Amino acid sequence: MSDFYAPPKKKGLSKKAKRGLIVLCIVILAAITAVILQFTALSDSLRRVSPLDLLPLRGNFHFSSSHLKKSDRFFSSFKFNDYIAVVYIEGVIQDRNESYNQEWLLDTIDELIRDAKNRGILLYIDSPGGGVYQSDEVYIALQNYKNITENPVWAYMGPLAASGGYYIACAADTIYANRNTLTGSIGVISATSLDLTELMAKYGIKMTTVTAGKNKNMFNINSPLTEEHRAIMQSVADEAYDQFTSIVAESRDMNISKVRRLADGRIYTAQQAKKHGLIDYVDVYENAVDDMIDSLYNGENISTEHFRFERKKTVYDYLYETGGRISALLKAKNAAFEQQLLESAQAFYGLPEKLPLPAYYYRAP
């Protein structure tokens, strides 16, 4: 009887080992996904970053992922260093427009309150102002940020930081401005009256508005402005003006009577604003960032993250752009003729193309 040799059976992995292997694979896959999403957000920010964002800053430079959905921010919120949040306030301050969104701004400030890595806010303001309600809402949110976190808020003024833009800047502990900044415009507009009653009567146009309440139709085009109407809206403007000037006086540690002398609605240059105590320093942006880090953090490794609203295009935007292109094609002949006239005028006067106004420009005789 011959011996039969049976090779020993290979022992497979235990159930516990298999579960461990599956968990390890899931962790590795999640890590790879996080890295891919992180670099996707970074490359997207790089494509859309402005020249201002590329200024040399001290410490590591981080691009904001604030344009991502809230559900996506988990993967792009890993921060190895404490950071200053550079929050951009650009355009007209209202509920929403192409460059400004009130809900986004308030949500961003609220997120920074909850972020333990955030060590302060530097506001970059380029705004002509806007609504009293929205401006004050942002001012209160920034004051709330300072009270809860005990972190500083500084402000840097770009080309324009006027009216509501200056109102928001008053939430800052220190205010910088570029030497070409225009600021101030401390005042309030409560209403504008356009009375077309005489024009409509001239052309036989009749317009009737049925109301309950004698002042319900005030400031309508078919309602002449009365002294009572004027007094009502003046009281609104005066109350908002008192609030504005009081905030300036408190923020800038100035006497209210001095603020009221300055607050006649005029704009100020950066040097004029510094002379009157409305701002602290006139300098370039990168120095404002460096000064904030040097003076507040004693050489710590503090980086910067930029938070800037970017409105996503809608179907209407694409349709509007397509219509514009079609219209441009239909007007090609007229455009070519106008371009010839423009080039002739530029050559005659020696002016560069697309000269921004106001401008410093010297043309040799």
C-alpha positions as CSV (number, residue, x, y, z in Angstrom):
1,M,0.0,0.0,0.0
2,S,1.6,3.2,-1.1
3,D,1.6,6.3,1.0
4,F,-0.5,9.2,-0.4
5,Y,1.0,12.6,0.2
6,A,-1.4,15.4,0.8
7,P,0.1,18.9,0.9
8,P,-0.9,20.9,4.0
9,K,-3.8,23.3,3.6
10,K,-3.0,26.9,3.5
11,K,-4.6,28.8,6.3
12,G,-6.5,31.9,5.1
13,L,-6.9,35.2,6.9
14,S,-9.1,35.3,9.9
15,K,-12.3,37.3,9.9
16,K,-10.7,39.8,12.3
17,A,-7.7,40.3,9.9
18,K,-10.0,40.7,7.0
19,R,-12.0,43.4,8.7
20,G,-8.8,45.2,9.6
21,L,-7.6,45.0,6.0
22,I,-10.9,46.5,4.8
23,V,-10.7,49.3,7.3
24,L,-7.1,50.1,6.2
25,C,-8.1,50.2,2.5
26,I,-10.9,52.6,3.4
27,V,-8.6,54.9,5.3
28,I,-6.1,54.9,2.5
29,L,-8.8,55.6,-0.1
30,A,-10.2,58.5,2.0
31,A,-6.7,60.0,2.4
32,I,-6.1,59.8,-1.4
33,T,-9.5,61.4,-2.1
34,A,-8.8,64.2,0.4
35,V,-5.5,65.0,-1.3
36,I,-7.0,65.0,-4.7
37,L,-9.8,67.3,-3.6
38,Q,-7.3,69.6,-1.8
39,F,-5.2,70.0,-5.0
40,T,-8.3,70.4,-7.1
41,A,-9.4,73.3,-4.9
42,L,-5.9,74.7,-4.9
43,S,-5.5,74.6,-8.7
44,D,-9.0,76.1,-9.1
45,S,-7.9,79.0,-6.8
46,L,-4.7,79.4,-8.7
47,R,-6.6,79.8,-12.0
48,R,-8.7,82.5,-10.5
49,V,-6.3,84.3,-8.2
50,S,-5.8,88.0,-8.7
51,P,-2.4,89.7,-9.0
52,L,-3.1,91.1,-5.5
53,D,-3.1,87.6,-4.0
54,L,0.4,86.9,-5.4
55,L,2.0,89.7,-3.4
56,P,4.9,88.3,-1.3
57,L,3.5,87.5,2.2
58,R,5.4,86.3,5.3
59,G,4.8,82.7,6.3
60,N,3.0,80.0,4.2
61,F,0.4,81.1,1.7
62,H,-3.0,79.4,1.7
63,F,-5.7,79.8,-0.8
64,S,-9.3,80.0,0.5
65,S,-11.7,77.2,-0.2
66,S,-14.6,79.5,0.6
67,H,-16.0,79.1,-2.8
68,L,-16.7,75.4,-2.1
69,K,-20.0,74.1,-0.8
70,K,-20.1,73.6,3.0
71,S,-20.2,69.9,2.6
72,D,-16.9,70.0,0.6
73,R,-15.0,72.1,3.1
74,F,-14.1,69.2,5.4
75,F,-11.6,68.0,2.9
76,S,-10.0,71.4,2.3
77,S,-10.0,72.7,5.8
78,F,-6.9,71.0,7.1
79,K,-4.6,73.8,8.3
80,F,-1.2,73.0,9.7
81,N,-0.5,76.6,10.8
82,D,-2.5,79.3,12.6
83,Y,-3.5,81.9,10.1
84,I,-4.9,85.4,9.5
85,A,-8.1,85.4,7.3
86,V,-7.9,88.1,4.6
87,V,-11.6,88.7,4.0
88,Y,-12.5,90.7,0.8
89,I,-15.4,93.2,0.9
90,E,-15.8,94.4,-2.7
91,G,-18.5,96.1,-4.6
92,V,-21.8,97.7,-3.5
93,I,-22.8,96.5,0.0
94,Q,-26.3,95.0,-0.5
95,D,-27.9,91.6,-0.3
96,R,-26.1,90.2,-3.3
97,N,-24.6,91.3,-6.6
98,E,-21.8,90.2,-9.0
99,S,-19.0,90.8,-6.4
100,Y,-20.7,91.0,-3.0
101,N,-22.9,88.6,-1.1
102,Q,-24.1,89.4,2.4
103,E,-25.0,85.9,3.4
104,W,-21.6,84.6,2.3
105,L,-19.8,87.3,4.2
106,L,-21.7,86.7,7.5
107,D,-21.3,82.9,7.1
108,T,-17.6,83.4,6.6
109,I,-17.2,85.5,9.7
110,D,-19.3,82.9,11.7
111,E,-17.0,80.1,10.4
112,L,-13.9,82.0,11.5
113,I,-15.3,82.4,15.0
114,R,-15.5,78.6,15.2
115,D,-12.1,77.9,13.7
116,A,-9.5,77.5,16.4
117,K,-6.7,78.0,13.8
118,N,-7.8,81.4,12.9
119,R,-5.9,84.2,14.8
120,G,-7.3,87.3,13.3
121,I,-9.0,89.0,10.3
122,L,-7.6,91.5,7.8
123,L,-10.4,93.2,5.9
124,Y,-9.6,94.2,2.3
125,I,-12.2,96.8,1.4
126,D,-12.8,98.1,-2.1
127,S,-16.4,99.4,-1.9
128,P,-18.3,102.7,-2.5
129,G,-20.7,101.8,0.3
130,G,-24.2,100.5,0.2
131,G,-27.2,99.8,2.4
132,V,-27.3,101.0,6.0
133,Y,-28.8,97.7,7.2
134,Q,-26.2,95.5,5.5
135,S,-23.3,97.7,6.5
136,D,-24.3,97.7,10.2
137,E,-25.0,94.0,10.1
138,V,-21.4,93.3,9.0
139,Y,-20.1,95.8,11.6
140,I,-22.0,94.0,14.3
141,A,-20.8,90.6,13.1
142,L,-17.2,91.7,13.3
143,Q,-17.6,93.2,16.7
144,N,-19.1,89.8,17.8
145,Y,-16.1,88.1,16.3
146,K,-13.7,90.2,18.4
147,N,-15.7,89.8,21.6
148,I,-16.0,86.0,21.3
149,T,-12.5,85.1,19.9
150,E,-10.5,88.0,21.4
151,N,-8.7,88.1,18.0
152,P,-7.8,91.3,16.3
153,V,-9.5,92.8,13.3
154,W,-7.5,95.1,11.0
155,A,-8.5,96.8,7.8
156,Y,-6.8,97.7,4.5
157,M,-8.5,100.0,2.1
158,G,-8.1,99.5,-1.6
159,P,-9.0,102.0,-4.3
160,L,-12.2,103.0,-2.6
161,A,-13.5,102.5,0.9
162,A,-16.3,105.1,1.2
163,S,-19.5,105.5,3.1
164,G,-20.7,102.0,4.1
165,G,-17.2,100.7,3.2
166,Y,-15.7,103.1,5.9
167,Y,-18.6,102.2,8.2
168,I,-17.4,98.5,8.2
169,A,-13.8,99.6,8.5
170,C,-14.7,101.2,11.8
171,A,-14.9,97.6,13.3
172,A,-11.1,97.3,12.8
173,D,-8.6,98.0,15.6
174,T,-6.1,99.4,13.0
175,I,-6.9,100.9,9.6
176,Y,-4.4,101.0,6.7
177,A,-5.0,102.7,3.3
178,N,-3.1,102.9,0.1
179,R,-1.8,106.3,-0.7
180,N,-4.3,106.5,-3.7
181,T,-7.3,105.4,-1.6
182,L,-10.4,107.5,-1.5
183,T,-12.4,107.1,1.7
184,G,-14.8,109.0,4.0
185,S,-18.1,110.0,2.5
186,I,-19.6,109.8,6.0
187,G,-23.2,110.6,5.4
188,V,-26.6,109.1,4.5
189,I,-29.0,109.1,1.5
190,S,-32.5,108.2,2.6
191,A,-34.6,108.8,-0.5
192,T,-34.6,110.4,-4.0
193,S,-37.8,112.1,-5.3
194,L,-38.7,112.1,-9.0
195,D,-41.9,114.0,-9.7
196,L,-43.3,113.5,-13.2
197,T,-46.7,115.0,-12.6
198,E,-46.2,118.0,-14.8
199,L,-44.6,116.0,-17.6
200,M,-47.5,113.5,-17.6
201,A,-50.0,116.3,-17.6
202,K,-48.3,117.9,-20.6
203,Y,-48.7,114.8,-22.7
204,G,-52.1,113.8,-21.3
205,I,-50.9,110.9,-19.2
206,K,-53.1,110.1,-16.2
207,M,-51.8,107.9,-13.4
208,T,-53.8,107.2,-10.3
209,T,-52.7,105.3,-7.2
210,V,-55.3,104.1,-4.7
211,T,-54.0,104.2,-1.1
212,A,-55.1,104.1,2.5
213,G,-52.9,106.6,4.5
214,K,-52.1,110.1,3.3
215,N,-48.3,109.4,3.0
216,K,-48.5,105.9,1.5
217,N,-47.8,107.2,-2.0
218,M,-45.0,109.6,-1.1
219,F,-42.0,109.6,-3.5
220,N,-44.0,108.0,-6.3
221,I,-43.7,109.6,-9.7
222,N,-47.3,110.8,-9.6
223,S,-47.0,112.4,-6.2
224,P,-45.4,115.8,-5.7
225,L,-43.0,116.1,-2.8
226,T,-44.6,117.9,0.2
227,E,-42.8,119.3,3.2
228,E,-44.3,116.5,5.3
229,H,-42.8,113.9,3.0
230,R,-39.4,115.7,3.2
231,A,-39.5,115.8,7.0
232,I,-40.4,112.1,7.2
233,M,-37.4,111.0,5.1
234,Q,-35.1,113.6,6.7
235,S,-35.8,112.0,10.1
236,V,-34.8,108.6,8.7
237,A,-31.5,110.1,7.3
238,D,-30.8,112.0,10.6
239,E,-31.2,108.8,12.7
240,A,-28.9,106.8,10.5
241,Y,-26.4,109.7,10.4
242,D,-26.4,109.8,14.2
243,Q,-25.6,106.1,14.3
244,F,-22.8,106.4,11.7
245,T,-21.1,109.3,13.4
246,S,-21.4,107.7,16.8
247,I,-19.7,104.6,15.5
248,V,-16.9,106.6,14.0
249,A,-16.4,108.6,17.2
250,E,-16.2,105.4,19.3
251,S,-13.9,103.5,16.8
252,R,-11.5,106.4,16.2
253,D,-11.6,107.7,19.8
254,M,-12.7,111.1,18.6
255,N,-15.0,113.8,19.9
256,I,-18.5,113.5,18.3
257,S,-18.4,117.2,17.4
258,K,-15.2,116.8,15.4
259,V,-16.6,113.7,13.7
260,R,-19.7,115.7,12.6
261,R,-17.5,118.5,11.2
262,L,-15.7,115.9,9.1
263,A,-18.9,114.0,8.2
264,D,-20.4,116.3,5.6
265,G,-20.5,113.5,2.9
266,R,-17.2,114.5,1.3
267,I,-14.5,112.0,0.3
268,Y,-11.0,112.2,1.6
269,T,-7.6,111.1,0.2
270,A,-5.6,108.7,2.3
271,Q,-3.3,111.5,3.6
272,Q,-6.3,113.7,4.4
273,A,-8.0,110.9,6.2
274,K,-4.8,110.2,8.2
275,K,-4.4,113.9,9.1
276,H,-8.0,113.9,10.4
277,G,-7.6,110.7,12.4
278,L,-10.0,108.6,10.2
279,I,-7.2,106.0,9.5
280,D,-3.9,105.0,11.1
281,Y,-1.4,104.4,8.4
282,V,-0.8,105.0,4.7
283,D,1.2,102.1,3.3
284,V,1.1,99.2,0.8
285,Y,-0.9,96.0,1.3
286,E,2.0,93.6,1.9
287,N,3.4,95.9,4.6
288,A,0.0,96.0,6.4
289,V,0.1,92.1,6.5
290,D,3.7,92.0,7.7
291,D,3.0,94.7,10.4
292,M,0.0,92.8,11.6
293,I,2.0,89.6,12.0
294,D,5.0,91.3,13.5
295,S,3.1,93.5,16.0
296,L,0.6,90.9,17.2
297,Y,2.2,87.5,17.0
298,N,5.8,87.9,18.1
299,G,7.5,86.0,15.3
300,E,5.1,83.1,15.3
301,N,4.7,81.1,12.1
302,I,1.4,82.7,11.0
303,S,0.1,82.2,7.5
304,T,-2.7,83.9,5.5
305,E,-5.8,82.5,3.9
306,H,-7.9,84.5,1.5
307,F,-11.7,84.5,1.5
308,R,-13.3,86.1,-1.5
309,F,-16.8,85.8,-2.9
310,E,-17.2,84.5,-6.4
311,R,-20.6,84.2,-7.9
312,K,-21.3,81.1,-9.9
313,K,-22.7,81.7,-13.4
314,T,-26.3,80.8,-14.1
315,V,-28.0,79.7,-17.3
316,Y,-29.3,83.3,-17.7
317,D,-25.7,84.6,-17.6
318,Y,-24.6,82.2,-20.4
319,L,-27.7,83.2,-22.4
320,Y,-27.0,86.9,-21.8
321,E,-23.4,86.4,-23.0
322,T,-24.5,84.6,-26.1
323,G,-27.0,87.3,-26.9
324,G,-24.2,89.9,-26.4
325,R,-21.9,88.0,-28.9
326,I,-24.7,87.9,-31.5
327,S,-25.4,91.6,-31.0
328,A,-21.6,92.3,-31.3
329,L,-21.5,90.4,-34.6
330,L,-24.5,92.4,-36.0
331,K,-22.8,95.6,-35.0
332,A,-19.4,94.6,-36.4
333,K,-19.3,97.2,-39.2
334,N,-20.3,100.1,-36.9
335,A,-17.8,98.9,-34.2
336,A,-15.0,98.8,-36.8
337,F,-15.8,102.3,-37.9
338,E,-15.9,103.5,-34.2
339,Q,-12.6,101.8,-33.5
340,Q,-11.0,103.7,-36.4
341,L,-12.3,107.0,-35.0
342,L,-11.0,106.0,-31.5
343,E,-7.6,105.1,-32.8
344,S,-7.4,108.3,-34.8
345,A,-8.3,110.4,-31.7
346,Q,-5.8,108.5,-29.5
347,A,-3.1,109.0,-32.0
348,F,-3.9,112.7,-32.3
349,Y,-4.0,113.4,-28.6
350,G,-1.3,110.9,-27.7
351,L,-3.5,109.1,-25.1
352,P,-3.1,105.4,-24.2
353,E,-5.9,102.9,-24.7
354,K,-8.4,102.4,-21.9
355,L,-7.1,105.2,-19.7
356,P,-8.7,104.8,-16.2
357,L,-10.2,107.9,-14.6
358,P,-9.3,109.6,-12.4
359,A,-5.7,109.3,-13.6
360,Y,-2.2,110.8,-13.3
361,Y,-1.1,111.1,-16.9
362,Y,1.5,113.3,-18.4
363,R,1.5,113.9,-22.1
364,A,4.7,115.5,-23.5
365,P,4.0,118.7,-25.5
